[in-house]
Amino acid sequence: MEKEILKQAAMLMSEMRRNAVYKVVNRGLTVIVQQVKSMQPPRIFCSSILHRNA
């Protein structure tokens, strides 16, 4: 019985940790996108990427 509870607790902890990491990554990406948008118009940004890839 105790082992089962411990297993459940471990699963819950790993799930919470995964969710926390996902939230942090999501927030980080949002901040980066906002900074890029405020820095320069998207058109210039896209064309510079296209030129670099060409």
Phi, psi and omega per residue, in radians:
M1 nan -0.830 -3.117
E2 -1.098 -0.703 -3.135
K3 -1.054 -0.698 -3.140
E4 -1.081 -0.780 3.137
I5 -1.088 -0.760 -3.138
L6 -1.080 -0.708 3.132
K7 -1.080 -0.787 3.118
Q8 -1.040 -0.783 -3.120
A9 -1.089 -0.747 -3.133
A10 -1.097 -0.754 3.126
M11 -1.082 -0.753 -3.127
L12 -1.087 -0.762 -3.123
M13 -1.093 -0.799 -3.123
S14 -1.137 -0.637 3.105
E15 -1.114 -0.787 3.132
M16 -1.099 -0.727 -3.135
R17 -1.091 -0.759 -3.138
R18 -1.064 -0.779 3.137
N19 -1.087 -0.715 -3.135
A20 -1.097 -0.796 3.131
V21 -1.059 -0.769 -3.130
Y22 -1.046 -0.762 -3.124
K23 -1.104 -0.755 -3.124
V24 -1.108 -0.797 3.135
V25 -1.075 -0.774 3.140
N26 -1.021 -0.818 -3.126
R27 -1.098 -0.744 3.140
G28 -1.053 -0.789 3.123
L29 -1.086 -0.728 3.137
T30 -1.051 -0.784 -3.139
V31 -1.080 -0.781 -3.128
I32 -1.062 -0.800 -3.124
V33 -1.061 -0.756 -3.139
Q34 -1.108 -0.722 3.137
Q35 -1.111 -0.761 -3.142
V36 -1.091 -0.769 -3.124
K37 -1.083 -0.718 -3.092
S38 -1.295 -0.450 -3.105
M39 -1.222 -0.866 -3.016
Q40 -2.639 2.722 3.100
P41 -1.058 2.498 -3.117
P42 -1.017 -0.558 -3.085
R43 -1.081 -0.807 3.137
I44 -1.094 -0.751 -3.128
F45 -1.023 -0.847 -3.111
C46 -1.115 -0.773 -3.080
S47 -1.152 -0.622 3.126
S48 -1.158 -0.664 3.093
I49 -1.124 -0.768 -3.121
L50 -1.093 -0.732 -3.135
H51 -1.131 -0.672 -3.124
R52 -1.147 -0.676 -3.106
N53 -1.330 -0.506 -3.065
A54 -1.182 nan nan
